[in-house]
């Protein structure tokens, strides 16, 4: 009844509040980045005026704490004075990341992901080196190639180690990454940083930024890189997110169940060289007795009575771990690796040819222009466009400094195969799967198109085949025993 006496009251109230309502709509929301209006051509709003980023709440600090620079600079030159664009790089992570993550940074610096000492020293030893290097920084540089070992050093520094944490990887859509800590903990796509949201638990996309190609990692998803010759690749202009097209084979059964890399390879193992000696094996989970003692290695593994379960770290699924029941495990288990029977397929590329080419004679190599190396592909593309003009001299960046050096490295294969895994006994007599990882043939053609070295092979034949664990696991086939009899084995191979 009272409202009917003052029908104009609601209209007056709305009229009075209208300016306030309009003003509120224009106010900046706490979750929205708003740029102040630019004046006199200057960049507004400090660092985020030009670089608006979604920031990680766990790293809510001024940009200058990590990147230095001058947040009060009124133009790019002034703002970037003293700027550190890659604070997580191994050379600078102690200063940038160390104040808050001292122990992690100290452990990471000597981990295999940072030193790559195993790969470097094993390859050099195969070609006769007697000394071990602490990491890629100790690789000798050679202005002149005068010995096979010089050639190996150049191969390692410029072709093999281009995806390590000292640089940003190849600029394909799925292979570019940050340096140092950022390689695993910040997301890159198409060669650009996507955000400053730090990944506490790296997902598989982060791992595959380096573990692609015919190396362990890509096989977990069933990726098998095609041969490099033109006749083996797709005839269409298809995307090549990992540099070279891949065959799609059967993924690993653990991947199909929803497990990711870090479920079996936790950061404490990957980044701590002391704990890395305690490797997770198949029986860590698939043996009830060992699973009950594996809490230090895999805290997400639980044993309750006869039941063993694993909770995935990213998907948060609880999976029941199957335990071995087939009588074959009792018959062969003490002398045979699980993967001998359970690997669905294996990397069996042999031999791998590497040719250092210093001459600007590209035409004979045109069918191999796709190399999974952006610098090589760009060089071939430039040579095609040059037509009657002088072709560009071949150069390829050095992996640590990214500075161009004379010559390019081309790769090819005698054959690429995934069937018929190589089974052999190691030094202890245990049957394992081997891959011809160091079945290498190196050649060198100088700038006069003269072959200086041809078909250089490892001097230590026992290091050519290496035992490894393919990530292509599935049920053992009906004919698994055909992999076991002695007359099917290759010659025993020593381990280093």
PATIGU-565728 format. One record per residue (C-alpha): residue number from 1; x, y, z; residue in one letter. Coordinates in steps of 0.25 Angstrom, whole numbers. Example, Ala and Ser with C-alpha at 12.3 -4.5 7.8 and 13.67 -1.06 7.14 Angstrom:
// residues 2
<site 1 <49 -18 31> A>
<site 2 <55 -4 29> S>
//
This chain:
// residues 496
<site 1 <0 0 0> X>
<site 2 <11 10 4> X>
<site 3 <19 7 -9> X>
<site 4 <6 11 -17> X>
<site 5 <6 25 -10> X>
<site 6 <20 28 -16> X>
<site 7 <21 22 -30> X>
<site 8 <32 32 -34> X>
<site 9 <42 28 -23> X>
<site 10 <48 16 -30> X>
<site 11 <51 25 -42> X>
<site 12 <58 35 -34> X>
<site 13 <67 25 -27> X>
<site 14 <71 19 -40> X>
<site 15 <74 33 -46> X>
<site 16 <83 36 -34> X>
<site 17 <91 22 -35> X>
<site 18 <92 22 -50> X>
<site 19 <106 30 -50> X>
<site 20 <111 21 -39> X>
<site 21 <107 8 -47> X>
<site 22 <114 13 -59> X>
<site 23 <126 17 -52> X>
<site 24 <127 3 -45> X>
<site 25 <127 -4 -58> X>
<site 26 <139 4 -63> X>
<site 27 <147 0 -51> X>
<site 28 <158 -10 -52> X>
<site 29 <155 -24 -47> X>
<site 30 <165 -30 -38> X>
<site 31 <167 -41 -48> X>
<site 32 <168 -33 -60> X>
<site 33 <181 -26 -65> X>
<site 34 <178 -12 -69> X>
<site 35 <188 -3 -76> X>
<site 36 <188 12 -73> X>
<site 37 <187 21 -85> X>
<site 38 <200 24 -91> X>
<site 39 <206 38 -92> X>
<site 40 <217 44 -100> X>
<site 41 <220 30 -107> X>
<site 42 <225 24 -93> X>
<site 43 <221 10 -89> X>
<site 44 <211 10 -78> X>
<site 45 <210 2 -65> X>
<site 46 <224 -2 -63> X>
<site 47 <228 -16 -68> X>
<site 48 <214 -21 -70> X>
<site 49 <210 -9 -78> X>
<site 50 <218 -16 -89> X>
<site 51 <218 -30 -84> X>
<site 52 <204 -33 -79> X>
<site 53 <206 -47 -72> X>
<site 54 <197 -56 -64> X>
<site 55 <206 -57 -51> X>
<site 56 <208 -69 -42> X>
<site 57 <203 -66 -28> X>
<site 58 <214 -74 -22> X>
<site 59 <224 -64 -29> X>
<site 60 <217 -51 -26> X>
<site 61 <229 -42 -26> X>
<site 62 <233 -31 -35> X>
<site 63 <238 -35 -49> X>
<site 64 <252 -28 -46> X>
<site 65 <254 -38 -35> X>
<site 66 <258 -48 -45> X>
<site 67 <259 -40 -58> X>
<site 68 <266 -28 -53> X>
<site 69 <265 -16 -62> X>
<site 70 <258 -3 -59> X>
<site 71 <243 -3 -57> X>
<site 72 <243 13 -57> X>
<site 73 <249 14 -71> X>
<site 74 <240 22 -80> X>
<site 75 <245 15 -93> X>
<site 76 <249 1 -96> X>
<site 77 <264 5 -96> X>
<site 78 <263 11 -82> X>
<site 79 <254 0 -77> X>
<site 80 <263 -11 -82> X>
<site 81 <276 -6 -76> X>
<site 82 <283 -17 -69> X>
<site 83 <271 -27 -73> X>
<site 84 <273 -42 -71> X>
<site 85 <264 -49 -81> X>
<site 86 <267 -63 -76> X>
<site 87 <269 -63 -61> X>
<site 88 <267 -78 -60> X>
<site 89 <278 -81 -69> X>
<site 90 <289 -90 -62> X>
<site 91 <299 -79 -62> X>
<site 92 <289 -70 -54> X>
<site 93 <279 -79 -47> X>
<site 94 <287 -78 -34> X>
<site 95 <285 -63 -33> X>
<site 96 <270 -64 -38> X>
<site 97 <264 -77 -33> X>
<site 98 <275 -80 -22> X>
<site 99 <270 -70 -12> X>
<site 100 <257 -78 -10> X>
<site 101 <261 -91 -16> X>
<site 102 <275 -93 -11> X>
<site 103 <275 -108 -9> X>
<site 104 <268 -111 -22> X>
<site 105 <277 -102 -30> X>
<site 106 <289 -108 -24> X>
<site 107 <284 -122 -27> X>
<site 108 <280 -119 -41> X>
<site 109 <293 -113 -45> X>
<site 110 <300 -127 -44> X>
<site 111 <288 -135 -49> X>
<site 112 <289 -143 -62> X>
<site 113 <279 -133 -68> X>
<site 114 <289 -122 -67> X>
<site 115 <302 -129 -68> X>
<site 116 <299 -139 -79> X>
<site 117 <312 -146 -75> X>
<site 118 <307 -160 -78> X>
<site 119 <304 -157 -92> X>
<site 120 <316 -148 -95> X>
<site 121 <326 -158 -88> X>
<site 122 <320 -170 -94> X>
<site 123 <321 -165 -108> X>
<site 124 <335 -159 -107> X>
<site 125 <339 -172 -101> X>
<site 126 <334 -180 -113> X>
<site 127 <343 -172 -122> X>
<site 128 <355 -174 -113> X>
<site 129 <355 -163 -102> X>
<site 130 <361 -167 -89> X>
<site 131 <357 -155 -81> X>
<site 132 <343 -152 -75> X>
<site 133 <337 -138 -76> X>
<site 134 <328 -132 -65> X>
<site 135 <318 -126 -75> X>
<site 136 <316 -119 -88> X>
<site 137 <324 -107 -84> X>
<site 138 <337 -115 -84> X>
<site 139 <335 -120 -99> X>
<site 140 <347 -115 -106> X>
<site 141 <345 -106 -118> X>
<site 142 <353 -108 -131> X>
<site 143 <355 -98 -141> X>
<site 144 <361 -109 -150> X>
<site 145 <357 -123 -150> X>
<site 146 <369 -131 -150> X>
<site 147 <365 -144 -143> X>
<site 148 <353 -153 -142> X>
<site 149 <351 -149 -127> X>
<site 150 <351 -134 -132> X>
<site 151 <340 -138 -141> X>
<site 152 <332 -145 -130> X>
<site 153 <334 -133 -121> X>
<site 154 <328 -124 -132> X>
<site 155 <317 -134 -134> X>
<site 156 <313 -134 -119> X>
<site 157 <314 -119 -118> X>
<site 158 <306 -115 -130> X>
<site 159 <297 -126 -134> X>
<site 160 <294 -135 -122> X>
<site 161 <293 -126 -110> X>
<site 162 <284 -115 -116> X>
<site 163 <272 -118 -107> X>
<site 164 <279 -118 -94> X>
<site 165 <276 -107 -83> X>
<site 166 <286 -98 -87> X>
<site 167 <278 -93 -99> X>
<site 168 <264 -92 -104> X>
<site 169 <263 -104 -113> X>
<site 170 <259 -105 -127> X>
<site 171 <248 -95 -131> X>
<site 172 <238 -105 -135> X>
<site 173 <224 -103 -129> X>
<site 174 <226 -115 -119> X>
<site 175 <241 -114 -117> X>
<site 176 <244 -100 -112> X>
<site 177 <246 -98 -97> X>
<site 178 <252 -90 -86> X>
<site 179 <266 -91 -81> X>
<site 180 <271 -96 -68> X>
<site 181 <259 -98 -58> X>
<site 182 <250 -92 -68> X>
<site 183 <252 -104 -77> X>
<site 184 <242 -112 -69> X>
<site 185 <235 -102 -61> X>
<site 186 <230 -91 -71> X>
<site 187 <221 -94 -83> X>
<site 188 <226 -90 -97> X>
<site 189 <218 -92 -110> X>
<site 190 <222 -88 -124> X>
<site 191 <235 -83 -118> X>
<site 192 <229 -73 -108> X>
<site 193 <227 -73 -93> X>
<site 194 <212 -75 -91> X>
<site 195 <211 -70 -77> X>
<site 196 <218 -68 -63> X>
<site 197 <210 -79 -57> X>
<site 198 <220 -89 -52> X>
<site 199 <218 -103 -53> X>
<site 200 <221 -110 -40> X>
<site 201 <219 -124 -47> X>
<site 202 <223 -123 -61> X>
<site 203 <214 -131 -70> X>
<site 204 <218 -140 -82> X>
<site 205 <218 -128 -92> X>
<site 206 <229 -122 -84> X>
<site 207 <237 -135 -85> X>
<site 208 <235 -137 -100> X>
<site 209 <241 -124 -103> X>
<site 210 <254 -131 -101> X>
<site 211 <251 -146 -101> X>
<site 212 <245 -146 -115> X>
<site 213 <251 -153 -128> X>
<site 214 <255 -168 -127> X>
<site 215 <259 -166 -112> X>
<site 216 <252 -172 -100> X>
<site 217 <240 -163 -97> X>
<site 218 <234 -161 -110> X>
<site 219 <232 -176 -111> X>
<site 220 <223 -175 -98> X>
<site 221 <213 -169 -108> X>
<site 222 <216 -178 -119> X>
<site 223 <223 -168 -127> X>
<site 224 <234 -174 -137> X>
<site 225 <241 -163 -145> X>
<site 226 <241 -166 -160> X>
<site 227 <253 -167 -168> X>
<site 228 <259 -154 -173> X>
<site 229 <260 -157 -188> X>
<site 230 <249 -150 -196> X>
<site 231 <243 -163 -201> X>
<site 232 <240 -167 -186> X>
<site 233 <232 -155 -182> X>
<site 234 <218 -150 -185> X>
<site 235 <217 -143 -199> X>
<site 236 <208 -133 -193> X>
<site 237 <212 -120 -186> X>
<site 238 <208 -126 -172> X>
<site 239 <211 -120 -159> X>
<site 240 <224 -125 -153> X>
<site 241 <223 -121 -138> X>
<site 242 <235 -129 -134> X>
<site 243 <243 -126 -147> X>
<site 244 <241 -139 -154> X>
<site 245 <228 -146 -156> X>
<site 246 <225 -159 -148> X>
<site 247 <219 -172 -150> X>
<site 248 <208 -175 -140> X>
<site 249 <211 -188 -133> X>
<site 250 <205 -195 -120> X>
<site 251 <206 -186 -108> X>
<site 252 <211 -191 -95> X>
<site 253 <201 -198 -87> X>
<site 254 <204 -189 -75> X>
<site 255 <201 -177 -84> X>
<site 256 <188 -183 -88> X>
<site 257 <184 -185 -73> X>
<site 258 <186 -170 -71> X>
<site 259 <200 -169 -64> X>
<site 260 <210 -158 -68> X>
<site 261 <225 -158 -68> X>
<site 262 <226 -152 -54> X>
<site 263 <218 -164 -48> X>
<site 264 <231 -173 -49> X>
<site 265 <241 -162 -51> X>
<site 266 <239 -152 -39> X>
<site 267 <247 -139 -38> X>
<site 268 <255 -145 -26> X>
<site 269 <261 -155 -36> X>
<site 270 <262 -146 -48> X>
<site 271 <269 -135 -41> X>
<site 272 <277 -141 -30> X>
<site 273 <289 -149 -35> X>
<site 274 <290 -157 -22> X>
<site 275 <276 -162 -22> X>
<site 276 <277 -164 -37> X>
<site 277 <285 -177 -33> X>
<site 278 <272 -183 -27> X>
<site 279 <265 -185 -40> X>
<site 280 <250 -188 -41> X>
<site 281 <249 -202 -48> X>
<site 282 <237 -210 -53> X>
<site 283 <237 -218 -40> X>
<site 284 <237 -206 -31> X>
<site 285 <222 -206 -34> X>
<site 286 <219 -220 -39> X>
<site 287 <225 -228 -28> X>
<site 288 <217 -227 -15> X>
<site 289 <229 -229 -6> X>
<site 290 <237 -218 -13> X>
<site 291 <225 -209 -14> X>
<site 292 <224 -209 1> X>
<site 293 <238 -204 3> X>
<site 294 <237 -193 -9> X>
<site 295 <231 -182 -1> X>
<site 296 <244 -173 -2> X>
<site 297 <244 -175 -17> X>
<site 298 <230 -174 -20> X>
<site 299 <221 -168 -9> X>
<site 300 <209 -169 -18> X>
<site 301 <210 -185 -17> X>
<site 302 <202 -192 -7> X>
<site 303 <201 -206 -2> X>
<site 304 <188 -211 6> X>
<site 305 <188 -226 8> X>
<site 306 <190 -233 -5> X>
<site 307 <186 -220 -13> X>
<site 308 <196 -211 -19> X>
<site 309 <191 -197 -24> X>
<site 310 <197 -185 -30> X>
<site 311 <191 -171 -30> X>
<site 312 <195 -163 -42> X>
<site 313 <201 -149 -39> X>
<site 314 <194 -141 -50> X>
<site 315 <181 -148 -53> X>
<site 316 <179 -153 -38> X>
<site 317 <174 -166 -43> X>
<site 318 <176 -178 -34> X>
<site 319 <181 -190 -42> X>
<site 320 <182 -205 -38> X>
<site 321 <196 -210 -41> X>
<site 322 <195 -224 -47> X>
<site 323 <205 -234 -40> X>
<site 324 <212 -245 -48> X>
<site 325 <204 -258 -48> X>
<site 326 <209 -265 -61> X>
<site 327 <219 -277 -58> X>
<site 328 <229 -271 -68> X>
<site 329 <232 -260 -58> X>
<site 330 <238 -271 -49> X>
<site 331 <245 -278 -60> X>
<site 332 <252 -266 -66> X>
<site 333 <250 -254 -56> X>
<site 334 <263 -256 -49> X>
<site 335 <271 -255 -62> X>
<site 336 <263 -247 -71> X>
<site 337 <258 -232 -71> X>
<site 338 <243 -230 -72> X>
<site 339 <244 -222 -85> X>
<site 340 <250 -234 -92> X>
<site 341 <236 -240 -93> X>
<site 342 <228 -228 -90> X>
<site 343 <233 -218 -100> X>
<site 344 <224 -217 -112> X>
<site 345 <234 -211 -121> X>
<site 346 <248 -205 -120> X>
<site 347 <257 -194 -126> X>
<site 348 <266 -201 -136> X>
<site 349 <272 -191 -145> X>
<site 350 <286 -195 -151> X>
<site 351 <295 -190 -155> X>
<site 352 <293 -175 -153> X>
<site 353 <302 -166 -162> X>
<site 354 <306 -152 -159> X>
<site 355 <313 -144 -169> X>
<site 356 <319 -130 -166> X>
<site 357 <318 -122 -179> X>
<site 358 <326 -109 -181> X>
<site 359 <324 -107 -196> X>
<site 360 <312 -99 -201> X>
<site 361 <308 -111 -210> X>
<site 362 <294 -113 -206> X>
<site 363 <288 -120 -218> X>
<site 364 <292 -134 -215> X>
<site 365 <287 -133 -201> X>
<site 366 <273 -127 -205> X>
<site 367 <266 -140 -202> X>
<site 368 <270 -139 -188> X>
<site 369 <267 -125 -185> X>
<site 370 <257 -128 -174> X>
<site 371 <267 -132 -163> X>
<site 372 <259 -128 -150> X>
<site 373 <269 -116 -150> X>
<site 374 <263 -103 -153> X>
<site 375 <277 -96 -156> X>
<site 376 <279 -107 -167> X>
<site 377 <265 -106 -172> X>
<site 378 <266 -90 -173> X>
<site 379 <280 -92 -180> X>
<site 380 <274 -101 -191> X>
<site 381 <262 -92 -193> X>
<site 382 <271 -80 -195> X>
<site 383 <280 -88 -205> X>
<site 384 <267 -91 -213> X>
<site 385 <263 -76 -213> X>
<site 386 <277 -72 -217> X>
<site 387 <275 -77 -231> X>
<site 388 <287 -72 -240> X>
<site 389 <293 -64 -228> X>
<site 390 <304 -70 -219> X>
<site 391 <298 -80 -209> X>
<site 392 <300 -77 -194> X>
<site 393 <312 -83 -187> X>
<site 394 <308 -94 -178> X>
<site 395 <308 -90 -163> X>
<site 396 <301 -96 -151> X>
<site 397 <300 -91 -137> X>
<site 398 <308 -96 -126> X>
<site 399 <299 -102 -115> X>
<site 400 <305 -95 -103> X>
<site 401 <306 -81 -108> X>
<site 402 <297 -81 -120> X>
<site 403 <308 -75 -129> X>
<site 404 <309 -79 -143> X>
<site 405 <321 -88 -147> X>
<site 406 <326 -93 -161> X>
<site 407 <319 -105 -166> X>
<site 408 <306 -112 -164> X>
<site 409 <303 -126 -159> X>
<site 410 <294 -135 -168> X>
<site 411 <288 -148 -163> X>
<site 412 <284 -161 -170> X>
<site 413 <281 -176 -167> X>
<site 414 <285 -189 -173> X>
<site 415 <271 -194 -168> X>
<site 416 <261 -190 -158> X>
<site 417 <253 -201 -152> X>
<site 418 <244 -204 -139> X>
<site 419 <243 -219 -140> X>
<site 420 <252 -230 -136> X>
<site 421 <257 -224 -123> X>
<site 422 <272 -228 -120> X>
<site 423 <273 -237 -108> X>
<site 424 <287 -240 -102> X>
<site 425 <293 -243 -89> X>
<site 426 <300 -232 -81> X>
<site 427 <313 -234 -73> X>
<site 428 <305 -241 -62> X>
<site 429 <299 -251 -72> X>
<site 430 <285 -244 -70> X>
<site 431 <277 -244 -83> X>
<site 432 <273 -229 -87> X>
<site 433 <269 -221 -99> X>
<site 434 <279 -214 -106> X>
<site 435 <279 -203 -116> X>
<site 436 <290 -199 -126> X>
<site 437 <291 -185 -120> X>
<site 438 <306 -183 -124> X>
<site 439 <305 -190 -137> X>
<site 440 <311 -177 -144> X>
<site 441 <318 -174 -156> X>
<site 442 <324 -160 -157> X>
<site 443 <329 -153 -170> X>
<site 444 <335 -139 -172> X>
<site 445 <335 -131 -186> X>
<site 446 <343 -119 -186> X>
<site 447 <339 -105 -192> X>
<site 448 <346 -110 -205> X>
<site 449 <336 -122 -206> X>
<site 450 <348 -131 -203> X>
<site 451 <345 -143 -193> X>
<site 452 <355 -142 -182> X>
<site 453 <349 -153 -174> X>
<site 454 <340 -164 -178> X>
<site 455 <332 -174 -170> X>
<site 456 <339 -173 -157> X>
<site 457 <334 -183 -148> X>
<site 458 <335 -185 -132> X>
<site 459 <348 -191 -128> X>
<site 460 <342 -199 -116> X>
<site 461 <332 -208 -123> X>
<site 462 <327 -213 -110> X>
<site 463 <320 -199 -107> X>
<site 464 <312 -199 -120> X>
<site 465 <300 -206 -115> X>
<site 466 <295 -201 -102> X>
<site 467 <285 -207 -92> X>
<site 468 <272 -199 -90> X>
<site 469 <258 -199 -85> X>
<site 470 <248 -196 -97> X>
<site 471 <235 -189 -92> X>
<site 472 <226 -198 -101> X>
<site 473 <221 -208 -91> X>
<site 474 <209 -217 -93> X>
<site 475 <205 -231 -90> X>
<site 476 <215 -241 -94> X>
<site 477 <211 -248 -107> X>
<site 478 <208 -262 -110> X>
<site 479 <222 -265 -115> X>
<site 480 <230 -257 -105> X>
<site 481 <239 -269 -103> X>
<site 482 <244 -267 -117> X>
<site 483 <252 -255 -111> X>
<site 484 <259 -264 -101> X>
<site 485 <266 -276 -107> X>
<site 486 <281 -274 -108> X>
<site 487 <282 -277 -123> X>
<site 488 <273 -264 -125> X>
<site 489 <283 -255 -117> X>
<site 490 <293 -245 -123> X>
<site 491 <307 -246 -117> X>
<site 492 <308 -242 -102> X>
<site 493 <311 -227 -101> X>
<site 494 <319 -221 -90> X>
<site 495 <314 -210 -81> X>
<site 496 <321 -197 -77> X>
//
